Amino acid sequence: MSDKVHSRRSFLNHTLVNAGGIAAGQLIVLLATPVLARLYTPAEFGVYASLVAVCGVIATATALRFDKALPATQDDEIPSMYRLGLLACLASLVLGGFAVWLGVQHLLPWPQPLAPMALATLCVAAGGLQALMAVSGAVLVRRGAFLQLALQRMVQPACFVAAALLYVGGGLPAAFMVGLLAAALAGFAFSWPELLAPARMRAKAVARKYWEYPVVSLPMAVLDTLTLSLPLLFIVQHYGDAAGGNYSQVQRLAAAPLLLLSNAISQVFYKHAGDAARAGQSPRALMWRTVRDLALAGAAIIALVALAGEPVLSLFLGKGWRTDSHYLLLVLLPAVFRVCVSPITSIFLVMEQVRFGALWQMIYSAATWSVLGFASGRIPLDELLLAVLLNELALYGLYLWMADIAVRRGERKAIQCAA
């Protein structure tokens, strides 16, 4: 068997295992959704979605991007990088707790339901747990332990659904916290051998080598996560919690198969692209094949939602939720554009083109802020969603073009180093 065939088979096997874990977790949530959609109102889902969005921004910053550096590290650097990631998480949690104690949350433009100290504290804690999950998950990706990664991915939704169905005090936000805590503990249980392994390269040297991750990649990653959350946050702020709940729930359900495939592929792509780069090979063919496959899957999802989305979701969610076909496509299409391209984000890291990727992020954030800031509250919600759709199409087309340039730059740099 040729190395090329073996690599493709390994990529497919890892993707299937990773996808299996994500699918199992999403299936748990999916099966519980008809009950949850009747147990909680769209407004409550709007508050929960806002919480998740803010926690995502916090989680992106908490580990200082050392979690993203892990899959690209050499074998002797893994223990030190893991320890750096955990130390960053703990330090960020302490600083975040101190900031909440000082009342900083009242100075931030968060949706009103997130302003009280209790929910702000919950945001910091949940963001820290998500970062801990990401660090341990990155260790598993680097090791190629996708079965254990899949199990970790199943724990969080299973515990979230159990807590939400039991209607624990605090409702959906508290259930979210329960799921994250369980998944963080599971990830640590799977990855602790790397933490205790002897470090052949000191943490200080590793931090110096990968300085671009916390210094360059971190601000851009936070900006990216915040920008992706902006449509929801602007909808909640200008059109109400119920509108935000409808938006988040419909996007999650309509794009669920594609999101599953994208999440499964992104980490596998990072590993295999990194392996190829370390072996002196170009990951360009892998990148384009990944985008092509996701685009085909996205086209199938769009057709399915256009034909049967309205009756299926109406039956699934029950009364009080908006499920007309026009609305479904407006919410779904931006997610499809994004999901078809975003799994190859790591190509900028693998090809050591972090600053070039940061340039796109600045353009994307400025464009999205401008569109939402100008249009929100001035035009009807459906027209705002159309503006978001066109913005995503244009910007992610630019992203794909820049990713190809990044690969070519990396290839030329490798040739120059070899010469």
Buried (B, 14 or more C-beta within 10 A) or exposed (E): EEEEEEBBEBBEEBBBBBBBBBBBBBBBBBEBBEEBBEBBBBBBBBBBBBBBBBBBBBBBBBBBBBBBBBBBBEEEBBBBBBBBBBBBBBEBBEEBBEBBEEEEBEEEEBBEBBEEEEBBBBBBBBBBBBBBBBBBBBBBBBBBBBBBBBBBBBBBBBBBBBBBEEEBEBBBBBBBBBBBBBBBBBBBEBBEEBBEBEBEBEBEEBBEBBEBBBEBBBBBBBBBBBBBBBBBBBBBBBBBBBBBBBBBBBBBBBBBBBBBBBBBBBBBBBBBBBBBBEEEBBBBEBBBEBBEBBBEBBEEBBEEBBEEBBEBBBEBBEEEBBBEBEBBBBBBBBBBBBBBBBBBBBBBBBBBBBEBBBEBBEBBBEBBBEBBEEBBEEEEBEEBBBBBBEBBBEBBEBBBEBBBEBBBBBBEEBEEEEE
